[in-house]
Amino acid sequence: MNKIKELLHTVREDYAKDKFDISIANDNPFDQFENWFSLAVSAHIPDVNAMNLATADKNGRPSSRIVLLRDANEDGFTFFTNYNSRKGSQLMENPFAALNFYWPQLEKQIRVEGNISKVSDQVSDEYFASRPVDSQIGAWASDQSHTIASRKELEEKYAALKEKYKSTVPRPPHWGGFVLKPVYFEFWQGRESRLHDRVVYHLEGNAWHKSMLAP
């Protein structure tokens, strides 16, 4: 750890690939998200749907991790997990969360904040059925976020379940989706001299209002 400060002094990037102004921002933040997400897909960014999910427990203590976006529309942003995991427990204790997409190749970042709810059983069933069989069995094998004795214990449990489920794998009752219904968006574009562009959208009633923030 003694070299960290020295190494950090060597890390310095300037941003000059694009610009973003409120005058060119779409009035609908979902359409703006689609525009930028399409750019990221076209740029062949690895794990383009990876997003940081920040949650907090009932005492307000935060935690974050990377999850994968599986659906996005005006109903919200959907991802799937083990409901008994740390994030699952926190989302049920404190059903408000934040998402962050960062695509350094484009020097773009999108923040989304909103209310959380579970998706329907039908939506969870349909997505689970679309997963590879090995991933389906993995959802049964992993008691996510809970202590295990060893890797061997996990692999033995997985092997036993693979023997048990030789045809159809049912969705575990503790596994399914959450949807984040946005009340806030921020679109960040890196600019020279750290004078970044930041366009935000706030939901007021049923209408979105956009404004700019200082960097």
C-alpha positions as a printed NumPy array, in Angstrom:
array([[  0.   ,   0.   ,   0.   ],
       [  3.016,   2.316,   0.346],
       [  3.136,   2.79 ,  -3.438],
       [ -0.505,   3.766,  -3.872],
       [  0.013,   7.517,  -3.432],
       [  2.969,   7.476,  -5.805],
       [  1.006,   5.534,  -8.408],
       [ -1.988,   7.83 ,  -8.113],
       [  0.181,  10.801,  -9.017],
       [  0.876,   9.128, -12.371],
       [ -2.832,   8.751, -13.19 ],
       [ -4.217,  11.762, -15.002],
       [ -6.624,  11.834, -17.922],
       [ -8.091,  14.796, -19.749],
       [-11.434,  14.502, -21.501],
       [-12.06 ,  15.872, -24.964],
       [-14.064,  13.326, -26.957],
       [-17.488,  14.963, -26.93 ],
       [-19.698,  17.658, -25.446],
       [-23.228,  17.684, -24.099],
       [-25.459,  20.65 , -23.483],
       [-29.008,  21.085, -22.215],
       [-29.932,  22.51 , -25.625],
       [-29.271,  19.149, -27.303],
       [-30.533,  16.96 , -24.463],
       [-33.751,  15.095, -25.169],
       [-36.75 ,  16.276, -23.139],
       [-37.401,  12.666, -22.108],
       [-34.568,  11.151, -20.015],
       [-35.486,   7.616, -21.082],
       [-34.967,   8.598, -24.716],
       [-31.682,  10.257, -23.784],
       [-30.588,   7.098, -21.983],
       [-31.464,   5.032, -25.049],
       [-29.381,   7.381, -27.246],
       [-26.294,   7.061, -25.073],
       [-26.733,   3.335, -24.481],
       [-26.957,   2.815, -28.25 ],
       [-23.692,   4.744, -28.665],
       [-22.043,   2.531, -26.049],
       [-23.272,  -0.647, -27.785],
       [-22.041,   0.649, -31.154],
       [-18.63 ,   1.321, -29.577],
       [-18.428,  -2.397, -28.604],
       [-17.778,  -1.585, -24.971],
       [-17.319,  -4.803, -22.94 ],
       [-20.072,  -5.455, -20.4  ],
       [-21.912,  -2.421, -21.68 ],
       [-24.905,  -3.236, -19.459],
       [-22.821,  -3.388, -16.271],
       [-23.913,  -0.818, -13.692],
       [-23.008,   0.04 , -10.151],
       [-25.946,  -0.532,  -7.812],
       [-25.79 ,   1.444,  -4.568],
       [-28.089,   0.492,  -1.697],
       [-28.38 ,   1.312,   1.988],
       [-29.633,  -0.706,   4.932],
       [-32.289,   0.428,   7.409],
       [-29.605,   2.341,   9.346],
       [-28.453,   4.205,   6.259],
       [-25.165,   2.323,   5.853],
       [-24.381,   2.143,   2.13 ],
       [-22.9  ,  -0.604,   0.   ],
       [-22.421,  -0.992,  -3.732],
       [-21.624,  -3.613,  -6.329],
       [-21.76 ,  -4.191, -10.078],
       [-24.879,  -5.852, -11.497],
       [-26.201,  -6.26 , -15.037],
       [-29.083,  -4.313, -16.523],
       [-31.59 ,  -6.732, -18.055],
       [-34.389,  -4.404, -19.168],
       [-34.99 ,  -0.665, -19.407],
       [-38.092,   1.222, -20.405],
       [-40.326,   3.902, -18.929],
       [-41.473,   1.425, -16.282],
       [-37.912,   1.38 , -14.948],
       [-34.559,  -0.406, -14.928],
       [-34.665,  -4.13 , -14.189],
       [-31.993,  -6.426, -12.751],
       [-32.089,  -9.864, -11.107],
       [-30.553, -11.276,  -7.954],
       [-30.935, -13.522,  -4.934],
       [-33.528, -11.865,  -2.69 ],
       [-31.674, -13.202,   0.382],
       [-28.386, -11.574,  -0.621],
       [-27.066,  -8.45 ,   1.076],
       [-28.353,  -6.221,  -1.702],
       [-31.689,  -8.036,  -1.77 ],
       [-32.146,  -7.601,   1.966],
       [-31.187,  -3.936,   1.819],
       [-33.523,  -3.236,  -1.07 ],
       [-36.427,  -4.676,   0.897],
       [-35.449,  -2.788,   4.061],
       [-34.857,   0.494,   2.233],
       [-36.508,   0.408,  -1.217],
       [-34.61 ,   3.283,  -2.827],
       [-31.388,   2.866,  -4.787],
       [-28.968,   4.461,  -7.232],
       [-27.465,   3.165, -10.467],
       [-24.319,   4.356, -12.206],
       [-23.238,   3.503, -15.745],
       [-19.688,   4.507, -16.693],
       [-18.259,   4.102, -20.187],
       [-14.701,   5.493, -20.115],
       [-14.238,   4.847, -23.832],
       [-16.918,   7.499, -24.452],
       [-16.094,   9.61 , -21.391],
       [-19.765,   9.333, -20.435],
       [-21.496,   8.525, -17.177],
       [-25.19 ,   8.166, -16.325],
       [-26.606,   8.241, -12.814],
       [-30.15 ,   7.08 , -12.069],
       [-31.926,   7.201,  -8.711],
       [-35.351,   5.886,  -7.844],
       [-37.762,   3.713,  -5.942],
       [-37.385,  -0.058,  -5.904],
       [-39.982,  -2.81 ,  -6.143],
       [-39.983,  -6.496,  -7.071],
       [-41.004,  -7.449, -10.57 ],
       [-43.862,  -9.899, -11.04 ],
       [-43.333, -13.636, -10.674],
       [-44.106, -13.964, -14.373],
       [-41.28 , -11.599, -15.346],
       [-38.855, -13.404, -13.024],
       [-39.944, -16.811, -14.369],
       [-39.525, -15.711, -17.979],
       [-36.058, -14.286, -17.437],
       [-34.906, -17.267, -15.352],
       [-36.054, -19.641, -18.098],
       [-33.921, -17.709, -20.617],
       [-30.71 , -18.218, -18.627],
       [-28.184, -20.964, -19.441],
       [-28.882, -24.142, -17.459],
       [-25.591, -23.876, -15.57 ],
       [-26.538, -20.375, -14.408],
       [-29.959, -21.631, -13.352],
       [-28.355, -24.335, -11.212],
       [-25.908, -21.775,  -9.844],
       [-28.837, -19.738,  -8.534],
       [-29.884, -22.742,  -6.466],
       [-26.35 , -23.614,  -5.356],
       [-25.308, -20.188,  -4.105],
       [-26.595, -18.966,  -0.757],
       [-25.47 , -15.55 ,  -1.921],
       [-23.674, -13.245,   0.541],
       [-23.65 , -15.914,   3.263],
       [-20.482, -17.52 ,   4.639],
       [-19.363, -20.859,   3.193],
       [-16.713, -23.232,   4.531],
       [-14.858, -23.665,   1.252],
       [-15.021, -23.563,  -2.519],
       [-15.274, -27.378,  -2.397],
       [-18.53 , -27.151,  -0.441],
       [-20.024, -24.884,  -3.121],
       [-18.891, -27.104,  -5.98 ],
       [-20.229, -30.246,  -4.318],
       [-23.598, -28.581,  -3.787],
       [-23.625, -27.482,  -7.418],
       [-22.804, -31.003,  -8.62 ],
       [-25.597, -32.516,  -6.518],
       [-28.108, -30.022,  -7.878],
       [-26.962, -30.659, -11.454],
       [-27.668, -34.339, -10.88 ],
       [-31.075, -33.5  ,  -9.411],
       [-32.185, -31.147, -12.185],
       [-31.486, -33.063, -15.368],
       [-34.261, -31.483, -17.378],
       [-36.175, -28.338, -16.41 ],
       [-34.744, -26.193, -13.627],
       [-37.461, -24.308, -11.688],
       [-36.82 , -20.763, -10.508],
       [-35.79 , -20.653,  -6.847],
       [-38.401, -18.815,  -4.747],
       [-35.615, -16.632,  -3.322],
       [-34.411, -15.48 ,  -6.763],
       [-35.978, -12.849,  -9.006],
       [-36.001,  -9.329, -10.293],
       [-36.147,  -5.815,  -8.969],
       [-37.131,  -2.737, -10.944],
       [-35.912,   0.778, -10.173],
       [-38.46 ,   3.448, -11.076],
       [-36.442,   6.624, -11.703],
       [-37.089,  10.   , -10.116],
       [-33.676,  11.423, -11.071],
       [-31.228,  11.157, -13.975],
       [-27.853,  12.742, -14.521],
       [-25.958,  12.616, -17.811],
       [-22.256,  13.421, -17.416],
       [-19.903,  14.15 , -20.289],
       [-16.186,  14.536, -19.583],
       [-14.708,  17.834, -20.81 ],
       [-11.382,  19.611, -20.861],
       [ -9.98 ,  21.194, -17.683],
       [-12.495,  19.211, -15.6  ],
       [-15.28 ,  21.543, -16.789],
       [-17.551,  18.591, -17.377],
       [-21.077,  18.813, -18.793],
       [-23.815,  17.666, -16.41 ],
       [-27.491,  17.626, -17.437],
       [-29.973,  16.44 , -14.818],
       [-33.65 ,  15.516, -14.9  ],
       [-35.932,  15.685, -11.863],
       [-39.4  ,  14.143, -11.822],
       [-41.953,  16.637, -10.532],
       [-45.433,  15.158, -10.468],
       [-45.696,  13.409, -13.818],
       [-43.339,  15.753, -15.683],
       [-39.573,  15.699, -16.143],
       [-37.669,  18.962, -15.705],
       [-34.087,  19.284, -16.899],
       [-31.335,  21.618, -15.803],
       [-27.533,  21.875, -15.788],
       [-25.16 ,  21.463, -12.862],
       [-21.736,  22.985, -12.363],
       [-19.008,  20.366, -12.667]])
